[in-house]
Amino acid sequence: MKVNVEIDCTPAEARAFLGLPDVAPLNDHMVAEMKRRMDENMAAMQPDELMKTWTSFGMQAQDQFRKLMEAAVKP
């Protein structure tokens, strides 16, 4: 015996029917908080600050790689 049941409803109607909570207000709050944090962090993303961070890391990595290669070549 095979029974097929089709239910035509929106996701909100399905959540209400199954007794699940409406998380739309929580989602709206989370999105607003993420936007606020992104806006605050935009100040830290200034090009000159990024270049300073990237070049200092890059120079350290180059020095470490050079030292590693020198150590590998030494008998």
trRosetta pair geometry for C-beta under 8 A, 3 or more apart (Angstrom, degrees):
i j d omega theta_ij theta_ji phi_ij phi_ji
7 14 7.7 113 119 -98 130 99
9 13 3.9 -117 177 91 114 130
9 14 5.3 143 98 -55 120 79
9 17 7.1 40 127 -13 170 140
10 13 4.7 97 52 6 77 102
10 14 7.1 -140 94 -5 41 86
11 14 5.6 -54 -146 36 34 113
11 15 6.4 35 155 -20 67 102
12 15 5.8 -51 -148 35 32 110
12 16 6.4 30 154 -16 64 107
12 22 7.3 30 -142 -116 91 101
13 16 5.7 -55 -147 39 32 111
13 17 6.2 33 154 -21 66 108
14 17 5.7 -55 -145 37 30 112
14 18 6.2 17 159 -7 65 110
15 18 6.1 -65 -144 46 28 101
15 20 4.2 -86 -158 68 82 110
15 21 7.6 -55 172 71 118 21
15 22 6.7 120 119 -87 139 61
16 19 7.7 38 -178 -72 29 26
16 20 7.6 -78 -56 51 23 72
16 22 7.7 15 -74 -65 84 98
22 25 7.2 63 117 5 96 91
23 26 4.8 -56 -165 47 73 117
23 27 5.6 80 134 -29 87 100
24 27 5.6 -55 -143 38 30 113
24 28 6.3 33 157 -21 65 104
25 28 5.6 -52 -147 35 32 113
25 29 6.4 34 154 -19 64 105
26 29 5.7 -54 -150 36 32 112
26 30 6.3 32 153 -19 65 106
27 30 5.7 -53 -146 36 32 111
27 31 6.3 31 156 -18 65 106
28 31 5.9 -55 -147 37 29 110
28 32 6.3 29 154 -18 64 108
29 32 5.8 -57 -148 37 29 111
29 33 6.3 29 154 -19 65 107
30 33 5.7 -55 -147 37 30 111
30 34 6.4 31 154 -19 64 106
31 34 5.7 -53 -147 36 31 112
31 35 6.4 33 153 -19 64 105
32 35 5.7 -54 -150 36 31 113
32 36 6.4 33 151 -21 64 105
33 36 5.6 -51 -148 34 33 113
33 37 6.4 30 155 -15 65 105
34 37 5.9 -55 -147 39 31 109
34 38 6.3 32 154 -20 64 107
35 38 5.7 -56 -147 36 30 111
35 39 6.3 32 154 -20 65 105
36 39 5.8 -56 -152 35 30 111
36 40 6.5 29 152 -18 64 106
37 40 5.6 -53 -147 36 34 112
37 41 6.2 24 157 -13 67 110
38 41 5.9 -62 -145 43 30 105
38 42 6.7 50 151 -44 63 93
39 42 5.7 -35 -156 2 33 118
40 43 7.0 -48 176 15 41 106
41 44 5.3 -49 -165 35 62 113
41 45 6.6 63 140 -26 76 104
42 45 5.4 -58 -154 32 41 116
43 46 6.9 -6 177 -38 45 99
44 49 6.6 -112 -173 110 52 154
45 49 7.5 -161 -162 70 9 117
45 50 6.4 26 -162 -56 54 118
46 49 4.5 77 66 12 93 108
46 50 6.8 -167 86 -10 44 87
47 50 5.7 -57 -145 37 31 111
47 51 6.3 30 159 -20 67 106
48 51 5.8 -52 -147 35 31 111
48 52 6.5 35 153 -21 63 104
49 52 5.7 -52 -150 34 33 112
49 53 6.5 30 154 -16 65 106
50 53 5.8 -59 -150 39 32 110
50 54 6.0 24 157 -15 69 111
51 54 5.8 -56 -138 42 29 107
51 55 5.9 21 165 -14 67 111
52 55 6.3 -59 -139 40 22 102
52 56 6.2 19 163 -16 61 111
53 56 6.2 -61 -147 36 24 106
53 57 6.4 18 158 -12 62 111
54 57 5.9 -62 -150 41 29 108
54 58 6.0 30 154 -23 66 112
55 58 5.3 -53 -140 38 33 115
55 59 6.2 35 160 -21 67 103
56 59 6.0 -51 -146 34 29 108
56 60 6.6 29 154 -17 61 107
57 60 5.8 -58 -152 37 32 111
57 61 6.3 30 153 -19 66 108
58 61 5.7 -56 -148 37 30 110
58 62 6.3 31 154 -19 65 105
59 62 5.6 -52 -146 36 32 112
59 63 6.3 33 155 -18 65 105
60 63 5.8 -55 -148 37 31 110
60 64 6.3 29 155 -17 65 107
61 64 5.8 -55 -146 38 31 110
61 65 6.2 31 155 -19 65 107
62 65 5.7 -57 -147 38 30 111
62 66 6.3 31 155 -20 65 106
63 66 5.7 -53 -146 36 31 111
63 67 6.3 30 155 -17 65 106
64 67 5.8 -54 -147 37 31 111
64 68 6.3 35 153 -22 64 107
65 68 5.5 -53 -149 35 31 115
65 69 6.4 29 154 -16 65 105
66 69 5.8 -57 -150 38 31 108
66 70 6.3 31 153 -19 66 106
67 70 5.6 -52 -144 37 32 112
67 71 6.2 32 156 -19 65 106
68 71 5.8 -56 -148 37 28 110
68 72 6.4 27 153 -20 63 108
69 72 5.6 -55 -147 36 33 113
69 73 6.4 29 156 -19 66 107
70 73 5.9 -59 -148 36 30 108
70 74 6.5 36 155 -29 65 104
71 74 6.0 -47 -147 23 32 114
